[in-house]
């Protein structure tokens, strides 16, 4: 039987490449980078060119840098927890060098690609990188300052979304219409809920590692109440937004997601909220379908259906694992 050295593909330093990608949260970096698509859709699906692809690459590597630099400064505290220690490359002497290579490479590539697009876009990426370091590194360490770990989410996601709009519309804020502001609000709200959910999930672990995030300050019950209130605002705003803009295909998805949350996710199970990713994409598709050729609409909806089925399977697997089914 063929074996693989731990230094060669498909294994690298004792980890499969797929495992390594998830431990680096490359999937989250990719999702965050796709927020730039808001500007593309708002520009009536025009000007998708090589420079735009480079723009996405620049922000993708900036997102990677944000996650890896967080691991770099969290290595000492993550080493105290068995689960976090396995995820953090900087907690092991075998993978520490690999972590540093990824850290500096992602930083360099983000600046390189940003500079190719334009100086203003390079400035956006520089601000993202500074924000990432400020979130994790002392003495600022926003993640340990009351409410700033939550404000960080708005700054981070807001910069990415605004950079996408800037690429297509410049600094002409008047070009931004209610649809742009509404979708930005939906993305920022679901991002905040995700941040609170992650901190609630890690409440006991963070207590052991002396983390000083906002949930630790407020306490578990208060944070849970804030999360539920934020979810009510999120669902209500999304429904009102879609109703006012006549996005009637998206409304049933929101109602289904809300029903799943009420009956399956009483506060402990955060995975149901991830269905919001579906309707954010569908909002964009439904809003701009009239600008697409029929064959392109078919391709997009095929991809959307595959995505929805995949998300459904993941949710079922999660529920079976949690013995909800």
N, C-alpha and C positions, 0 to 999 in steps of 0.2 A: 504494500500500500504506500502510495506517495505521501511523503510528509513535507512540510514547509518549514524552513528556517524562520525563527521569530523575527529575523531582520529582512525578510523578503515578503512580497505579496503572495497570498492574500493576508498574511499576518505581518504585523509591524510592532516590534517591541512587546510581543506576547498578546497583541490585540488584533482582531480582524479589522480590516480597513473600514468596514461598515460600522463596527462598534466604535472605532476611533472617531468617525464622522459625527455620530450621535453624541459622544462624550464631549466633543467640541461644540455641540449645538449648532452644527452647520445647517440643520433643517430650520431652526429659528432664524438664523442669519439670512437664509434664502427668503423666508416669509417676510421678514422685515424689509428686505431690499425690494420686494415686489410692490411695496407701497408707492414706489415711483411710478407705477402703472396708472395711478390716479390722474396724473398730468397727461399721460398719453391718451387715455380714454376721454378726458375733458377736451382734448385737442381734436376730437372727432376721429381718433385712430389714424392720425396723419403723422408723418415724419418719423416713422420707425426706421432708423438708419444705424450705421455702424457706430456713430458717436453716441447714440442713445444706449446701445448695448454696452459700450465702454463705461457710460455713466452708471449703469446697473452694476457692472463689475466693481467699480470703485466703491460704491456703497456696500456691496456684498462683503468686500474685504474689510471695510470699516466696521461692519457688524461683527465679523469674525474677530477682529482685533478687540472689540468691546468685550466679547465673551472671554477671550483668552487672557486679556490683561486683568480681568476680574479674578480668574483662576490664579494668576500669578501672585496677586496680592492677598488672596484668600488661602494660599497653600498652608500656612501655619495653623489657621483655625480649622480648615478642612481635614487636616491630618488627624484631628481629634475624633472625627466621625468616620466610621468604616465605609458607609455608602458614599459620602462625598470624597473620601480619600481615593476610592477606586476611579472616580470620574476625573479627578484633577491630575493632569499630567505632571504638575510641579511637585506633587507629593511623593514621587518616586525618583530615585537617582537614575533608574533605567530610562525614564521618559522625560526627565527634566530638560535635557538638551533638545529633544524633539519639540517640547513646549516652547522653548526660547526661539527656535528656528521659526515655528509657526507665528509666534508673537511678532517678531521683527519683520518677517516676510509679509504678513497681512498688513502691517502698518505701512511698509514701503510700497506695496502694490496699491493700497487705497490712495495714497498720495500721488503715485505715478499715474494711475488712471484718471484721477480727478484733475490733475494738471493737463492731461491730454484734452479733456472736454472743454474746460474754460477756467479762468482764474476764479470767478465767483463760485463755481462748483467745487474747486479745490478748497476755497474758504469754508464751504459747508462741511466738507469732509474733515478739514482741520478742526473745526468746532466740534464735530462728532467725536473725534479722537481725544480732544481735550476733555470733553464731557465724560467719555469712558474712563479716562484716568482719574478725573475728579470724583467719579462715583465710587471707585475702588481704592484709591491710593490715599494714605495719610499725607498731610494733616487734614485735607478737606473731607475726604471719605463721605460723600453724600449718602451712601447707603446706611450709615450709622447716625444720620441726623434726622430728627423728627420731621416727618412729612416730605423731606427732600428726596427720599428714595422713591416716593410716589410722584413728586413733581418731575423727577428725572425722566419718568416714562413719557410724560407729555412733551418734555423738551426733546427727547431722543426721537420718538416717532414723529413729532411735529416737524422737526428739522428735515427728516427724510421726505415726508409728504410735501412740504413746502419746496424742497429742492426739485422735486418732480414738476411742480407747477412752475417754478422759476425757469426751468429748462425750456418750457414751451411758451411761457407768457411773460418772462422777464419780471421786472419789479412792479408791473402794472396790476396792483391789487384789485383794481376795479374790474379786471377781467374775470376774477373769481366770482362765481355765481352761487346761489343758495345750495345747489347740488354739491359743489366742492366743499363748502363749509360743513354741510350736513354729513357727508361721508367722512370728512376729517374728524368730526365729533364722534361718530360711531366707532371709528378705529381707535381713537384716544380713550374712549370709555371702556371698550373691551380690553384694551391694553392695561388700563388701571385695574380692572377686575382681575385680570390674569396675574398682575404683580401682587395684589393682596392675597389671592388664592395661593400663590407659591409660598408666601411668607406664613400663611396660616398652616399650610401643609408641613412646613419645616419648623413649626413653632417650638416643639420640644428639642429638636436638634440645635436650633439657633440659641435656645436657652443654655444648652450645655456648652456651646462654643462662645458664649458671652457676646452674641450679636446684639447690636443696639438698634435694629430697624424699627420702623413705626409700629408694627404689630406687637413687638416686644414691649414697647412703651405703653401702648394702649391696653394690652391684654387680649386674650383669645376671644372672649365674649364680645367685647366692644368692636374688635376688628371684624368679627363675623357679622355683626349687625350692620357695620358700614358696608361690608361686601354685599349683603342682601339689599340694602338701600340703593347701592350703586347699580346693582343688577336690575332693580325695578325701573330706575331712571333710564338705564341702557335700553331695556326692552320697550318701554313706553316711547322714548325718543325715536327708536328705530321704526316702530309701527306708525307713529304720527308722520315721520319723514316720508316713508314709503306711500302712505295714504295721500298726503298732500301733493306728491310728485307723480301719482298715478302708477306706482310700481306694484301692481296687484299680483304679479307672479311671486314676488318675494315675500309678501305678507303671510301666506300659509306656512312658509319655512320658519318665519319668526315665531308664529303661534305654536308650531310643532316643537321648536326648540324650547320655548317657554314652558310648554306642557311637560316635556322631558325633564326640565329642571325642577318643576314643582313636584313631580311624582318620583323622580329618581335621585335628584341631587338636593337633599335637604340642607346642605351646608358642608358636608364632608367630602362629597365627590365632585371634583372640579372639572371633570372631563366633558360633561355635557355642554359647558360654556364654549368649548372648542367648536361646536357646530356653528357658532357665529361666523367663523371663517367662510362657511358655505354661502351664507346670504350676503356677505360683503362682496363676494365675487359676483353673485347673481345680480345684485343691485347694479353693478357696473355693466354687466351683460344686457340686462333688461333695458337700462337707460339708453344704451347706444346701439341696440340691435338694428335700428333703422339705417345706420350708416354702414352696415356690413353687407357684403354679397351673400346670397343664400348658402353657397357652399361653405363659406367661412363660418356662418352661423351654425351650420350643422357640425362642423369640426369642434367649435367652442362648446356647444351643448353636449357633444359626445364626451369631451374632456370633463365637463362639469358633472355629468352623470357618473362617470368613472370615479371622480373625486368624491361625490356624495356616497356612492356605494362603499368606497374604501374607508371613508370616515365612519359609515355605519358599522362596518365590520370591526373597526378599531373599538368603537363604542361597545359593541356586543362582547368583544373579547375582554374589555375592561370590566364590564358588568359581571361576566361569568367569573372573572378573577376575583372580584369583590363579593361573589356569591349572591348577586342580585337577581340572577336568572337560574 
